[in-house]
Amino acid sequence: MKKSYKPLLLTSLAILLRYRSGLSISILLIIVMSLFQSCKKFVEIDPPKNQLVTENVFQHNETANAAMLSVLGQMFNSSNVNPYSIAASCGLSADEFTNYNDLLTDVYINAINPVGDAYTNSFWVQAYRIVYYANSVYEGCEKSTALDPDVKKQLMGEALFVRAYWNFYLVNLYGDIPLALSTDYSINAKLPRTPTAQVYTQIINDLKSAQINLNEKYTGVDGVTNSIERIRPNKAVATALLARIYLYTGDFVSAEQQSSLLIDNSTDYALIPVGQVFFADSKEAIWQIMPTASAAESTQEGFNFIPGEGSDATPVTESKQIISPALLSAFESGDLRRDNWIGSKTAGGTNYQYPYKYKLQFSGSGTLEYSIIFRLAEQYLIRAEARNENNNLGGAIDDLNALRNRARGPVSITTPDPLPNLSVTLTKEKVKEAIFKERRVELFAEQGHRWLDLKRIKTIDAVMIPATTVKGGVWKTTHQLWPIPETEILNNSNLSQNPGYN
C-alpha cells in the first residue's frame, strides 16, 4: 500500500475518539473533518463552544499530534490551496501557461471579479482557515502542561511555520492583509489590513521561533520518532522559507546565510539528476506534501497537469493548462529540464506541451512521488541572487553553474556545447538577468515562483502588458494583486478593496 499519513483521517479520528473523554463531536469535526470543509468564510469560523474541550485535546500527545496532522493534511486536500492550485493559478496569472479551464478564465486574462465564486475568493478563505487551525494548535499546545516537552515544542514549531507559510502567500497575492495571530473570532472578524512590512516582520519572527522549536531530524506521523520521509516541518524547512523571506525583503546577507546552511549540509541534501528530483525519496527535497490515505491522486500536480490516456484526452477536452510558447522559448538547447519536465501529446493534429515534473496521475501506478514544496535548487537560486546583490559575482555564477551543470544534456553533433557554463566576466546586471532566467526554467509550475518574481523585481508591467494581450485580456498595473473577496469587505468594515477592483 502507498505510504500516507497512516492513514491521516482514520488514524486521527481513532486517536481522538480514544481520548474523547469530555470531547464533543464539534471539536472532533473541527480538528479532523476540517479537511473536507471548503466553503465557510474565515470571518465565520467560531471558537469551540467549550474551552475545556479544546484543552482536553492538548492533554495527550496523540490527540495534539492528530490535530497538527489534520492541519498539514489540508495542504493536500483543500481544493484551491493545494500545490497544484497554487502553481496553476499563479502560472495562469503570469505567462507560464495557456488555459483551457473556463473556471480559471478570469485569472488567466487578469480580469478577476471579487464578487461571487471567483477562484481567488476561495483561496483567501481556505488559506485563512489553515492559519486559524494553526493558531488553534499553537494556543492549545502553549497552554498545555500535560504534553511531553519535546512533542510540545515540535507541534508549536510546526504551527508557527504553517502560519508563516500561508501569510507569505497571502501578503504576496493580496498585498496588505489582516494578520490573524489568535483564534479569537471577535478580534479576527474585525481585523484591518496590516502593512506588508509588518506582516513580513511577523513571518520572520514566527520562523525564527519555529527554527528553535523544530527538530533537527524529520519526525514521523507520531510527532516523536525520526523518519526518513520529509513530510513534516523540521529546522531545515523553516530555514528554507526564512531564506526566501530574507530575499524578498532585501536582507541579502541573511538570505545567503540561511540558504548556505542548507546547501552546505551535504549529508541531508544534494542536487540530483533531473529525472529523479520529484521522487518521494529525493535527496533534493527539503519539504514534501504526501497524499492522504484516501486520495486517488499520486500528487495534485500529476493528476491535474497530465492529460488522460486515449486519443480523445487532451488539455482542451479535460480543461487543463499547457506550457505557454513564451515559457518554451526560455529553454536553451541541450537543457535536460525541458526534456524531462515537459511532456508532449499530439491529438487531433495538435501538439500540446504540459508540465511533467510529476509523472503519475494516480497513486500506486509507478515510482512513488510526493509534492515538493521546498527543494535545494531554490536555495542555490536564492544564494546566487543574494551573492550578486552583495557584489560576490563569482559566487553567484558558481551557484548558477551548479544548476546548469546538472541540467546539461549530452554532447552531440547538433549540440556540441549544450548549456555552457556562464562566463565569469558577466557584469552584475547580466548575472541578475541570468538568475531570473534560471529561476524561470528551474521553478516553473511550482508554487507560483514566476508570478511572485515578476512583482518583486518590478518587471511585471513590461512582461504582462504583451502577455495579457496574447491571453485575450488588457493588463493594468493594479492586476498584480488579487482582489479581496467582496463578502469579506461586506462583513468587515475595517477592510478595504485593492485598487482597480471597485
N, C-alpha and C positions, 0 to 999 in steps of 0.2 A: 504494500500500500504506500502511496505517496506520502511523504512526511508532511505534517501540518502542525497546527497549534494543539495537537494531541488529544482529541480534536478540539478546537477552540471553544465552540459553543457548548458542546456536550460536557466537556471537562469543567468549564467554568460554571455551568449550571449545576452540575453534580457537586462541585466543591461548595458552592453557595448553599445548596439545599442541605448538605451535610452539617453546616454550621448555622442553619437558619433559625436557631432559637431566637425568637424576638424579631426575625426578619419578616417584613411584609412582602407581599407579592409585588408591590410597587417598586421597591428597591431592587428586587431581582430583575425586574424589567428594565429599570434604569441602567443597571450595570451590564447585563448580558444582552437583552433584546434590543438595546440601543443600536446594535449592529444593523437592525432592519428598519429603523426609523429614519425617514429622509425628508419629511415634509414639514415638521413642526418648526416654527420660526425660532431663532435664537432668543428673541426677547420674550418668548412664551415658555421657555424651559423653566419650570418651577423647581424649587428645592424639595428634597424629600419631606413628606408630611411629618415625619417623626425623626427628630435629630438623633435619638437613641438608636434608631435603625441604622443610620449611616455609621455611627460609632461602632456598632456591632460588626459591620463588615470588616473593619480595620482592627478587630480584636484577634484575628487569626492570620498567620502568614499566607495560608492558602486562599482565603477569600479576598484578601487585599491584592494578592498577586493576580487572581482571576479578574478583579476589577481593572487592573492595568492591562491585562491581556485583551480584554474587550475593547479598550481604547485603541490599542495597536491594531486590532482586527478591523476596526472601522476604516483604517487607511487602505485596506484591500477591498472591503465590501461597499463602502459608500460610493454611490454611483457617479458623483461629479467631482470627487476629490481623490480618487484612486490614481495610481501612477500614470495610467493611460490617459485619463481625463485631463490631467494637468498638461501632459505632453501635447495632446490633441488640441485643446482649447488655446493654449499659448502659441503652438505652432501655426494654428489657423489665424490667430490674431496677427502673427508676424508673416513671414514669407516662406515658411518651410513646406507647406502643404497646399495641394489643390483639393477642394472639398466636394464630396458627393452626399453629404448628410444634410438634409433640409432643416433638421433641428438646430444645426450649428451655422446656418447661413448668416445670421446677424453677426455672429462672432467673426466669421470669415471675411465679410465685407466691411468690418469695423463700423457697424451701424446698430449697436445694441440698444434695445428699448428696455429701460428699467422697470416698466410696468408689465405685469403678467408673469409668465413662466420662463423668462429668459434663463439660459444656462447659467449665466454669471450670478443670477439671484440665488440659484440653488448652491453654487459654490460657496457663496458667503454664508448661507445658513449652515451647510454641512461643516465648513471649516470652523465656524464658531461653536458648533455643537461639540466638536472634538476638543476645542480649547476648554469648553465648560467641563467636560468629563475629566480632562487632565487636571484642571483646578480641583475637581472633586477628589481625585485620588491624592493629590498633593496635600490638601487640607486634612483628609482623613488620616493619612499617614503621619502628618505633623502633630496632630492631636493625640495620636495613639501612644499609649505607654505599654502596650502588650506585644507589639511586633518585635521580632528579633532586630537588633540594631542594624545588622548588615542588610537584611531584607528591607527595612525601612529606608535606609539610605539609597539603595538601588531604585526602589519604586519612586521615591521623591525625585531622584535624578532623572528617571525616565519621564515623569510627568512634566518637569521643567523643560526638558528637551523637546517634548512634543508641543508644549505651548510655544516655545521659541520657534520651532519649525513652522507652525501654522501662522504665527504672527509675521514671520518673514514673508510668506506668500501673500497674506492679506495686505500688508503695507506696500508690497511691490505691485500688486494688481489694482488696489483701490486708492492708494495714497494714504493720507491721514486716516486713521481708523480708531474706533473705540478700543481701548486697552482694557480687556477684561481680566482681572487678576484674582477674582474670587468667584464663589458660587452664589453670592448674594443677589437674588433676582431683582430686588428693589433698586439696587445700585446699577446692575447691568442694563436694566431696561431704560435707564436714563443717561447712559454714558455718552458724553460728547466725543467728537473726533480728537484724537491725541496727535500732536505734531509728529511727523515721521522721525525726526531726530530723537525724540523722546521714546518712541517705540523701539528704535534700534538700541538705545541705551538699556531698555528693559530686556531686550533679547540678549544682549551681551551679558548682562548680569545673570540672567537665567542660565545661560550656557556655562558661565564660569562656575556657578553653583553646581550645575549638572556634572561638570568635569570633576569636581571634588567628591561628589556623592557616588557617581557611577563606578562600577567595577572596571578594573583593567582588562579582564578577560570577558568574553561574551558569556552570558548566562543562558541556561535553558528555560523551558517553559515554566519550571517551578520557581524561577527567580533566584535560585540559590546555587545550583551546581553549574560547573563550567560546561560550555557547549562548543562544538566545532562549527556550528551554524551561526551565522552573523545576523540574526533576526531580531535581537533585542539591543537597544542602545547601550553602548559602553563608553568609556572615556574617549576612545578614538572617534566615535560617532559625533559626540559633542564637539570635539576638536575640528572635525571636518566642516561642520556647519559654522563654527566660530571663525575658521579661516575664511570662509565665504563672506561672512558678515563684515569682517575687517576689510576685506577687499572692497565690498560695496560701499563702505563708509569712508574709504580713503585712508585707512590706517595701514599703510603698506608694510611697515616694519613688523607689526603684529601679524599681518596676513602671512608674511614669509615665515615668521617664527612658527606659527601654528601648522602651516602646510608642511614645513620641514620635519616636524615631529612625526608625521605620517609617512612622508617619503623616505626618511632615514630609518624607519622601522622595517627593515628588510626581512625580519623574521616573520612578521604577520602579513605584510602587504608587498605586492610586486606587480609591475606591468607584465602581462602575459600575452600570448599570441591572440591576435584579433578575433579569431574564430572561437576562442574559449572564454572570452570576457564575461558573457552573460549566463554562464552555467551557475548552478546553485553553489558549487564548491569553488567558485572563482576566488583566487587569491587577490585579485584586484578590488573585490568588493569590500567596502567599509561597512555599509549597512544595506540590508535587503528586506523586502517585504515578501513573506511567503504566503501562498494561497491558504485559505481556511479549509478545513477538512471537507466541507460540503461543496466546495467550488468545483465546477466542471472545467474552468479555465486553468491553464498552466500559469500564465500571467495575464493580467488585463491587457498588456501591450500586445502580446502574441494573439490573444483572442480577438482583439478589435482591429488591429492593423492588417493582419494577414487575410487575404481573400480565401474563401472556402474552396473546396475541391470541386471539380466539374467545370465543363467549358462555359456554363452559363453563370458561374460565380465570379463576379468582377467587383471592383470597388464601386462601380456605378450601381449594380443591382443590389449590393449589400450595404450601401450608404456609408462608405469608408472614406479615408483620406489617402492620397498618394503624394509622393515626393514631388515638389514643385520643380519646374525647369530651372529656376534660379538656384535652388539648392544643388541640383545635379551638376550644374555648371561650376560649382565651387570646388569640386574634387579635382585634384591633379591626376595626370596619367600615372598609373602604377600604384595608386593608393588602394591598399587592401581593404580599407574601411568601406569603400564603395562596393567592392566585390563581395564582401562578407555581410555587410549590414544593410544592403538594399536588395530587396527581392524584385523579381520581374515576372509578369504573367501576361501572355498575349491571349486576348479573347475578342471575337468579333472583328478581327483585323486591327485591333488597337493594343498597343503595348503599355502596360502600367508598371510603374516602379513604386514600391511601397516600403515602409520601414520594416526591416527584417533582422533587427538586433536579436530579437527573441524568435526562435524557430518553431515553437509549438503553439498551437491554438488550444489544445486540450490536455488535461493532466494525464499522466501515465502513458503518453504516446512517444516518448523519447527521453533523451538526457534531461535530467531534472533542471528546471530553470526557476529562479526567483527574480522578482523585480528589484533591480539595483537602484537605490536612492542616492547613495554616495559611493564613488569609486576613486581609485588613486589617480586616474588620468586627470580628473578635475583638479586635484591638488597640484599636479605639475603645472597646469594652466594658471591656477591661482598664483603659484610661486613665480612663474615666468612673468606674469603681469606685475606682481609686486616688485620683483627684482628690477624690471625695466624702469618702473617708476622711481625706484631707489638708485637708478643710474648704474646698476650692475648688468650691463647689456650682455656681457659674455655669459653670465649665469642664466639669464633669461633665454638666450639662444640655446644653451645646453639643455634646458628643460624642454624646449620645443622640439629639439632634435631627438630627444629621448622618445617622444611620441611618434615622430616621423620615422624613426628607425624601426619601431615595431609595426608600423603601418606600411613599410616599404615592400613592394612586390618584387618578384624575381626579375633579374636582368634578362632581357630578350632583344631580339632584333628591333622590335618596334619601340621598346622602352629600355634603351641601353643604360640609362641612369634614372631609374624610377624613384620619384620622390626624393630628390637630393637633399642633403643637409643644408640648412640655412647658413649663409655666409656670416662669418664673424665680423665683417666690415659693415653690416647693416647699421643705419642710423637708429636713434631711439624711436622716431616716428615710424620707420619701416618695421622695426621689431613689434611695435604696437599693432600695426596692421597685420603682421604675421600671426600675432597672438589671437586676434579676433577671427581671423580666417581659420586657424586651427580649432578654436572653440566651436566654430560653426560646423565643421565636418566631423569633429570628435564627439560632440554632445548633442547632435540633432536628435529629435524625437525623444528627448529625455528631460523631464522636469522643467520644461519651459525656458531653458537657458537662453535661446536666441532672442525671444521676446524681452526678457529682462535685460539682456546685454544691450540691445538697441536703445533702451531707455536710459540705462545708467551711463553709457558713453556718449549719449546725446547725438546719435546718428539716426534717430528714429524717423525724423521728418524726411531726411534725404533718401532713406530706404523705402519708407512706407508710402510716400506720395506716388511713385510709379508702381509699387507693388499692389497697392489698393486699387489702382486703376485697372491693372491686369485682372484683379479679382472681381471687378464689377462694382466697386464702390468709390467713394470720394473720401480721401483722407483729411482729417482735421487733427491738429496737434493734441486737442483735448481727448482724442480717442485712445491715447496711450494709457489712460486709466479707465478701468471698467466702471460702470455706474453703480452707485449704492442702490440696493433694491428699494423700490418706491414704498413697499409695505413697511420697511424698516423706518423710513423717514416719517411716514404717517403715524407710526406707533411711538416714535421718539422725537419729540420736538427739539431736542438738542442736536439732532443730526442734520446735516446739510448735504445737498447733492453735489457731485463733482461737476465742474464747469462743462458746458456743452451738452448736458442731458436734461436741462429744464424745459 
